[in-house]
Protein backbone atom coordinates (compact mmCIF):
# COMPACT_ATOMS: atom_id res chain seq x y z
CA UNK A 1 0.00 0.00 0.00
CA UNK A 2 1.24 3.47 -0.86
CA UNK A 3 1.87 5.77 2.07
CA UNK A 4 0.00 9.04 1.55
CA UNK A 5 2.73 11.18 3.09
CA UNK A 6 5.42 9.66 0.91
CA UNK A 7 3.27 10.25 -2.17
CA UNK A 8 2.77 13.87 -1.11
CA UNK A 9 6.55 14.18 -0.62
CA UNK A 10 7.18 12.83 -4.11
CA UNK A 11 4.65 15.21 -5.66
CA UNK A 12 6.14 18.21 -3.85
CA UNK A 13 9.65 17.23 -4.90
CA UNK A 14 8.51 17.02 -8.53
CA UNK A 15 6.95 20.46 -8.13
CA UNK A 16 10.22 21.75 -6.71
CA UNK A 17 12.16 20.38 -9.67
CA UNK A 18 9.74 22.06 -12.05
CA UNK A 19 10.14 25.38 -10.29
CA UNK A 20 13.93 25.02 -10.35
CA UNK A 21 13.70 24.67 -14.12
CA UNK A 22 11.75 27.93 -14.08
CA UNK A 23 14.53 29.52 -12.01
CA UNK A 24 17.11 28.60 -14.63
CA UNK A 25 15.15 29.56 -17.75
CA UNK A 26 13.29 32.72 -16.89
CA UNK A 27 14.28 36.07 -18.34
CA UNK A 28 14.15 38.64 -15.54
CA UNK A 29 16.02 38.59 -12.28
CA UNK A 30 12.92 39.23 -10.18
CA UNK A 31 11.07 36.30 -11.73
CA UNK A 32 14.01 34.15 -10.68
CA UNK A 33 13.75 35.43 -7.11
CA UNK A 34 10.04 34.66 -6.92
CA UNK A 35 10.58 31.20 -8.43
CA UNK A 36 13.38 30.54 -5.94
CA UNK A 37 11.09 31.47 -3.06
CA UNK A 38 8.42 29.12 -4.41
CA UNK A 39 11.03 26.36 -4.73
CA UNK A 40 12.16 26.83 -1.13
CA UNK A 41 8.54 26.77 0.07
CA UNK A 42 7.74 23.60 -1.88
CA UNK A 43 10.93 21.92 -0.67
CA UNK A 44 10.06 22.87 2.91
CA UNK A 45 6.61 21.36 2.52
CA UNK A 46 8.21 18.21 1.09
CA UNK A 47 10.51 18.06 4.11
CA UNK A 48 7.54 18.41 6.42
CA UNK A 49 5.69 15.58 4.67
CA UNK A 50 8.80 13.40 4.77
CA UNK A 51 9.21 14.12 8.47
CA UNK A 52 5.64 13.01 9.11
CA UNK A 53 6.05 9.91 6.94
CA UNK A 54 9.25 8.82 8.69
CA UNK A 55 8.22 9.99 12.14
CA UNK A 56 11.56 11.76 12.56
CA UNK A 57 12.01 15.21 14.03
CA UNK A 58 15.58 15.35 12.72
CA UNK A 59 14.28 15.69 9.15
CA UNK A 60 11.99 18.52 10.26
CA UNK A 61 14.83 20.32 12.06
CA UNK A 62 17.10 20.12 9.03
CA UNK A 63 14.27 21.31 6.78
CA UNK A 64 13.54 24.34 8.94
CA UNK A 65 17.22 25.31 9.19
CA UNK A 66 17.76 24.98 5.43
CA UNK A 67 14.59 26.94 4.67
CA UNK A 68 15.68 29.79 6.96
CA UNK A 69 19.13 29.90 5.36
CA UNK A 70 17.65 29.88 1.85
CA UNK A 71 15.10 32.61 2.63
CA UNK A 72 17.82 34.76 4.18
CA UNK A 73 20.09 34.28 1.16
CA UNK A 74 17.32 35.13 -1.30
CA UNK A 75 16.35 38.25 0.64
CA UNK A 76 20.00 39.32 0.73
CA UNK A 77 20.29 38.87 -3.04
CA UNK A 78 17.14 40.91 -3.59
CA UNK A 79 18.29 43.72 -1.31
CA UNK A 80 21.71 43.91 -3.00
CA UNK A 81 20.20 44.02 -6.48
CA UNK A 82 17.36 46.41 -5.61
CA UNK A 83 18.97 49.46 -7.24
CA UNK A 84 20.16 47.68 -10.37
CA UNK A 85 18.15 47.48 -13.58
CA UNK A 86 16.63 44.06 -14.41
N, C-alpha and C positions, 0 to 999 in steps of 0.2 A: 504494500500500500504506500502511496506517495504521501510524504509528510507535507502538510500545507505550508508550514513555515519555510521549509527548504525550497518549495516551489516558488513562494513569494520572494525568497532570496535570489533564486535564479532569474526570475523576471526582472527584479530591480537591478541586478548586475548587467543583464542585457540592455536595460534602459540606460545604465551608466555608460556602457560601451558606445551606444548610439549617440549619447550626448558628447562623449569625448571625440567622436568623429566630427561632430558639429563644432567643437572647439578648434580642431585642426583646420577645417575647411571653410570657415566663415570669413567674411571680408573685413569687417570693422573690428577694432580692438574692443569696443564696449560690448558687442555681441559675444565675443570670446569670454569676457568677464562674466556675463550673465550665464552663458552656457557652463562655465566652470563652476559657478555657484550651484547650478542645477545638478551638475555631476556630483559635487560634494554632498548635496542633500540626498540624492538617490543612493549614493554609496553609504551614507550614514544610516539610511533606512534599511539597506541591505544588511549592514552590520547589526542593526537592532533585531531584524528577523532571524539572522544566523545565531545571535546570542540566545534568543528565545528557543530556537530549534535545538541547539546544543545544551541549553541549560547552563551556560557558562557566563559568569560576570566578567571574566577576563576579556572576552571578545568585546563586550559592551564598553569596558574601560578603554581598550585600545581604539575602538571606533570613536568614542567621544574625544579622546586626545587628538587623534588624527584630524577629525572634523574641525576642532578648534584651531589647530595649526594651519589647516588649509584655508579656513575663513579669514584668519589673520593675514596670511600671505596674500590672498586675493584682495583684501581691503587695502593692504600696503601698496600693491601694484596699482590699484585704482587711484589712490591718493597721490602717488608719485607721477602718474601720467595724466592727472586732471587738467593741467594747463596746456598739454600738448594737443596738437590737432590729430584727429583720427585718421 
